[in-house]
Amino acid sequence: MGLEPNILVLLGTILILGMGEELWMRFVPKYLE
C-alpha cells in the first residue's frame, strides 16, 4: 500500500513533464535570448 502513493506521484510527474515539454519548447527560447 505504501508504494501506491509513490507510483501516483511518479505517474503524475511523468504526465506533467510530458505535457511540460510543449510548454518548455515555447518558453525556453525566450530565456535563451
PQR file with spaces between the fields and no chain letter, atoms N, CA, C, O and H, PARSE charges and radii, in Angstrom:
ATOM       1  N    MET     1       0.838   -1.210    0.000 -0.4000 1.5000
ATOM       2  CA   MET     1       0.000    0.000    0.000 -0.0000 2.0000
ATOM       3  C    MET     1       0.868    1.252    0.000  0.5500 1.7000
ATOM       4  O    MET     1       0.504    2.276   -0.580 -0.5500 1.4000
ATOM       5  N    GLY     2       2.016    1.156    0.657 -0.4000 1.5000
ATOM       6  CA   GLY     2       2.882    2.330    0.757 -0.0000 2.0000
ATOM       7  C    GLY     2       3.482    2.734   -0.584  0.5500 1.7000
ATOM       8  O    GLY     2       3.902    3.876   -0.768 -0.5500 1.4000
ATOM       9  H    GLY     2       2.311    0.325    1.128  0.4000 1.0000
ATOM      10  N    LEU     3       3.518    1.783   -1.520 -0.4000 1.5000
ATOM      11  CA   LEU     3       4.118    2.091   -2.824 -0.0000 2.0000
ATOM      12  C    LEU     3       3.142    2.842   -3.725  0.5500 1.7000
ATOM      13  O    LEU     3       3.558    3.578   -4.620 -0.5500 1.4000
ATOM      14  H    LEU     3       3.177    0.855   -1.371  0.4000 1.0000
ATOM      15  N    GLU     4       1.849    2.657   -3.488 -0.4000 1.5000
ATOM      16  CA   GLU     4       0.848    3.286   -4.359 -0.0000 2.0000
ATOM      17  C    GLU     4       1.003    4.807   -4.448  0.5500 1.7000
ATOM      18  O    GLU     4       1.007    5.348   -5.553 -0.5500 1.4000
ATOM      19  H    GLU     4       1.511    2.060   -2.761  0.4000 1.0000
ATOM      20  N    PRO     5       1.130    5.515   -3.314 -0.5600 1.5000
ATOM      21  CA   PRO     5       1.304    6.973   -3.375  0.2800 2.0000
ATOM      22  C    PRO     5       2.526    7.357   -4.204  0.5500 1.7000
ATOM      23  O    PRO     5       2.482    8.323   -4.966 -0.5500 1.4000
ATOM      24  N    ASN     6       3.610    6.607   -4.057 -0.4000 1.5000
ATOM      25  CA   ASN     6       4.828    6.915   -4.808 -0.0000 2.0000
ATOM      26  C    ASN     6       4.595    6.724   -6.297  0.5500 1.7000
ATOM      27  O    ASN     6       5.061    7.519   -7.113 -0.5500 1.4000
ATOM      28  H    ASN     6       3.645    5.822   -3.438  0.4000 1.0000
ATOM      29  N    ILE     7       3.867    5.660   -6.651 -0.4000 1.5000
ATOM      30  CA   ILE     7       3.581    5.390   -8.064 -0.0000 2.0000
ATOM      31  C    ILE     7       2.713    6.507   -8.640  0.5500 1.7000
ATOM      32  O    ILE     7       2.936    6.961   -9.762 -0.5500 1.4000
ATOM      33  H    ILE     7       3.488    5.014   -5.989  0.4000 1.0000
ATOM      34  N    LEU     8       1.718    6.948   -7.859 -0.4000 1.5000
ATOM      35  CA   LEU     8       0.834    8.024   -8.327 -0.0000 2.0000
ATOM      36  C    LEU     8       1.640    9.295   -8.552  0.5500 1.7000
ATOM      37  O    LEU     8       1.445    9.993   -9.547 -0.5500 1.4000
ATOM      38  H    LEU     8       1.537    6.579   -6.947  0.4000 1.0000
ATOM      39  N    VAL     9       2.539    9.592   -7.632 -0.4000 1.5000
ATOM      40  CA   VAL     9       3.382   10.790   -7.767 -0.0000 2.0000
ATOM      41  C    VAL     9       4.277   10.658   -8.989  0.5500 1.7000
ATOM      42  O    VAL     9       4.464   11.618   -9.737 -0.5500 1.4000
ATOM      43  H    VAL     9       2.697    9.025   -6.824  0.4000 1.0000
ATOM      44  N    LEU    10       4.834    9.458   -9.191 -0.4000 1.5000
ATOM      45  CA   LEU    10       5.716    9.222  -10.335 -0.0000 2.0000
ATOM      46  C    LEU    10       4.947    9.392  -11.636  0.5500 1.7000
ATOM      47  O    LEU    10       5.411   10.075  -12.550 -0.5500 1.4000
ATOM      48  H    LEU    10       4.683    8.679   -8.584  0.4000 1.0000
ATOM      49  N    LEU    11       3.774    8.774  -11.723 -0.4000 1.5000
ATOM      50  CA   LEU    11       2.954    8.890  -12.939 -0.0000 2.0000
ATOM      51  C    LEU    11       2.556   10.346  -13.157  0.5500 1.7000
ATOM      52  O    LEU    11       2.585   10.839  -14.284 -0.5500 1.4000
ATOM      53  H    LEU    11       3.397    8.220  -10.981  0.4000 1.0000
ATOM      54  N    GLY    12       2.188   11.027  -12.084 -0.4000 1.5000
ATOM      55  CA   GLY    12       1.797   12.432  -12.195 -0.0000 2.0000
ATOM      56  C    GLY    12       2.956   13.280  -12.696  0.5500 1.7000
ATOM      57  O    GLY    12       2.774   14.165  -13.532 -0.5500 1.4000
ATOM      58  H    GLY    12       2.165   10.626  -11.169  0.4000 1.0000
ATOM      59  N    THR    13       4.150   13.003  -12.177 -0.4000 1.5000
ATOM      60  CA   THR    13       5.336   13.750  -12.605 -0.0000 2.0000
ATOM      61  C    THR    13       5.616   13.514  -14.078  0.5500 1.7000
ATOM      62  O    THR    13       5.936   14.447  -14.815 -0.5500 1.4000
ATOM      63  H    THR    13       4.298   12.284  -11.498  0.4000 1.0000
ATOM      64  N    ILE    14       5.494   12.253  -14.510 -0.4000 1.5000
ATOM      65  CA   ILE    14       5.741   11.911  -15.921 -0.0000 2.0000
ATOM      66  C    ILE    14       4.747   12.649  -16.816  0.5500 1.7000
ATOM      67  O    ILE    14       5.118   13.182  -17.862 -0.5500 1.4000
ATOM      68  H    ILE    14       5.234   11.495  -13.912  0.4000 1.0000
ATOM      69  N    LEU    15       3.480   12.675  -16.396 -0.4000 1.5000
ATOM      70  CA   LEU    15       2.451   13.361  -17.196 -0.0000 2.0000
ATOM      71  C    LEU    15       2.753   14.852  -17.264  0.5500 1.7000
ATOM      72  O    LEU    15       2.654   15.461  -18.329 -0.5500 1.4000
ATOM      73  H    LEU    15       3.178   12.242  -15.547  0.4000 1.0000
ATOM      74  N    ILE    16       3.123   15.444  -16.124 -0.4000 1.5000
ATOM      75  CA   ILE    16       3.429   16.881  -16.077 -0.0000 2.0000
ATOM      76  C    ILE    16       4.631   17.196  -16.965  0.5500 1.7000
ATOM      77  O    ILE    16       4.625   18.178  -17.708 -0.5500 1.4000
ATOM      78  H    ILE    16       3.204   14.950  -15.259  0.4000 1.0000
ATOM      79  N    LEU    17       5.670   16.346  -16.881 -0.4000 1.5000
ATOM      80  CA   LEU    17       6.866   16.563  -17.695 -0.0000 2.0000
ATOM      81  C    LEU    17       6.538   16.386  -19.165  0.5500 1.7000
ATOM      82  O    LEU    17       7.016   17.145  -20.009 -0.5500 1.4000
ATOM      83  H    LEU    17       5.675   15.548  -16.278  0.4000 1.0000
ATOM      84  N    GLY    18       5.725   15.389  -19.475 -0.4000 1.5000
ATOM      85  CA   GLY    18       5.340   15.127  -20.869 -0.0000 2.0000
ATOM      86  C    GLY    18       4.595   16.318  -21.453  0.5500 1.7000
ATOM      87  O    GLY    18       4.890   16.765  -22.561 -0.5500 1.4000
ATOM      88  H    GLY    18       5.337   14.773  -18.790  0.4000 1.0000
ATOM      89  N    MET    19       3.622   16.832  -20.693 -0.4000 1.5000
ATOM      90  CA   MET    19       2.859   17.985  -21.161 -0.0000 2.0000
ATOM      91  C    MET    19       3.720   19.241  -21.089  0.5500 1.7000
ATOM      92  O    MET    19       3.550   20.163  -21.887 -0.5500 1.4000
ATOM      93  H    MET    19       3.383   16.469  -19.793  0.4000 1.0000
ATOM      94  N    GLY    20       4.647   19.273  -20.127 -0.4000 1.5000
ATOM      95  CA   GLY    20       5.512   20.435  -19.939 -0.0000 2.0000
ATOM      96  C    GLY    20       6.493   20.617  -21.085  0.5500 1.7000
ATOM      97  O    GLY    20       6.936   21.733  -21.357 -0.5500 1.4000
ATOM      98  H    GLY    20       4.785   18.524  -19.479  0.4000 1.0000
ATOM      99  N    GLU    21       6.840   19.510  -21.768 -0.4000 1.5000
ATOM     100  CA   GLU    21       7.800   19.608  -22.873 -0.0000 2.0000
ATOM     101  C    GLU    21       7.325   20.623  -23.899  0.5500 1.7000
ATOM     102  O    GLU    21       8.114   21.431  -24.390 -0.5500 1.4000
ATOM     103  H    GLU    21       6.480   18.603  -21.548  0.4000 1.0000
ATOM     104  N    GLU    22       6.032   20.585  -24.226 -0.4000 1.5000
ATOM     105  CA   GLU    22       5.493   21.522  -25.213 -0.0000 2.0000
ATOM     106  C    GLU    22       5.631   22.952  -24.715  0.5500 1.7000
ATOM     107  O    GLU    22       5.963   23.856  -25.481 -0.5500 1.4000
ATOM     108  H    GLU    22       5.391   19.929  -23.827  0.4000 1.0000
ATOM     109  N    LEU    23       5.370   23.153  -23.409 -0.4000 1.5000
ATOM     110  CA   LEU    23       5.473   24.493  -22.836 -0.0000 2.0000
ATOM     111  C    LEU    23       6.929   24.944  -22.798  0.5500 1.7000
ATOM     112  O    LEU    23       7.234   26.101  -23.086 -0.5500 1.4000
ATOM     113  H    LEU    23       5.100   22.418  -22.787  0.4000 1.0000
ATOM     114  N    TRP    24       7.837   24.015  -22.436 -0.4000 1.5000
ATOM     115  CA   TRP    24       9.258   24.355  -22.361 -0.0000 2.0000
ATOM     116  C    TRP    24       9.770   24.798  -23.729  0.5500 1.7000
ATOM     117  O    TRP    24      10.532   25.760  -23.829 -0.5500 1.4000
ATOM     118  H    TRP    24       7.589   23.075  -22.201  0.4000 1.0000
ATOM     119  N    MET    25       9.348   24.093  -24.785 -0.4000 1.5000
ATOM     120  CA   MET    25       9.816   24.415  -26.137 -0.0000 2.0000
ATOM     121  C    MET    25       9.379   25.821  -26.530  0.5500 1.7000
ATOM     122  O    MET    25       9.987   26.446  -27.399 -0.5500 1.4000
ATOM     123  H    MET    25       8.729   23.312  -24.704  0.4000 1.0000
ATOM     124  N    ARG    26       8.318   26.318  -25.885 -0.4000 1.5000
ATOM     125  CA   ARG    26       7.831   27.663  -26.204 -0.0000 2.0000
ATOM     126  C    ARG    26       8.514   28.726  -25.349  0.5500 1.7000
ATOM     127  O    ARG    26       8.832   29.814  -25.829 -0.5500 1.4000
ATOM     128  H    ARG    26       7.824   25.810  -25.179  0.4000 1.0000
ATOM     129  N    PHE    27       8.741   28.390  -24.051 -0.4000 1.5000
ATOM     130  CA   PHE    27       9.275   29.392  -23.119 -0.0000 2.0000
ATOM     131  C    PHE    27      10.804   29.418  -23.076  0.5500 1.7000
ATOM     132  O    PHE    27      11.400   30.481  -22.901 -0.5500 1.4000
ATOM     133  H    PHE    27       8.483   27.506  -23.661  0.4000 1.0000
ATOM     134  N    VAL    28      11.445   28.247  -23.237 -0.4000 1.5000
ATOM     135  CA   VAL    28      12.912   28.174  -23.144 -0.0000 2.0000
ATOM     136  C    VAL    28      13.594   29.132  -24.114  0.5500 1.7000
ATOM     137  O    VAL    28      14.497   29.859  -23.703 -0.5500 1.4000
ATOM     138  H    VAL    28      10.961   27.384  -23.379  0.4000 1.0000
ATOM     139  N    PRO    29      13.192   29.162  -25.400 -0.5600 1.5000
ATOM     140  CA   PRO    29      13.848   30.080  -26.352  0.2800 2.0000
ATOM     141  C    PRO    29      13.812   31.524  -25.862  0.5500 1.7000
ATOM     142  O    PRO    29      14.736   32.289  -26.139 -0.5500 1.4000
ATOM     143  N    LYS    30      12.766   31.908  -25.142 -0.4000 1.5000
ATOM     144  CA   LYS    30      12.661   33.284  -24.638 -0.0000 2.0000
ATOM     145  C    LYS    30      13.772   33.561  -23.631  0.5500 1.7000
ATOM     146  O    LYS    30      14.352   34.646  -23.617 -0.5500 1.4000
ATOM     147  H    LYS    30      12.015   31.287  -24.917  0.4000 1.0000
ATOM     148  N    TYR    31      14.068   32.555  -22.777 -0.4000 1.5000
ATOM     149  CA   TYR    31      15.115   32.733  -21.764 -0.0000 2.0000
ATOM     150  C    TYR    31      16.497   32.676  -22.407  0.5500 1.7000
ATOM     151  O    TYR    31      17.427   33.340  -21.949 -0.5500 1.4000
ATOM     152  H    TYR    31      13.597   31.673  -22.788  0.4000 1.0000
ATOM     153  N    LEU    32      16.632   31.877  -23.476 -0.4000 1.5000
ATOM     154  CA   LEU    32      17.930   31.746  -24.146 -0.0000 2.0000
ATOM     155  C    LEU    32      18.299   33.058  -24.825  0.5500 1.7000
ATOM     156  O    LEU    32      19.480   33.364  -24.992 -0.5500 1.4000
ATOM     157  H    LEU    32      15.877   31.338  -23.848  0.4000 1.0000
ATOM     158  N    GLU    33      17.294   33.831  -25.216 -0.4000 1.5000
ATOM     159  CA   GLU    33      17.575   35.111  -25.855 -0.0000 2.0000
ATOM     160  C    GLU    33      18.259   36.031  -24.857  0.5500 1.7000
ATOM     161  O    GLU    33      18.587   37.170  -25.192 -0.5500 1.4000
ATOM     162  H    GLU    33      16.335   33.582  -25.081  0.4000 1.0000
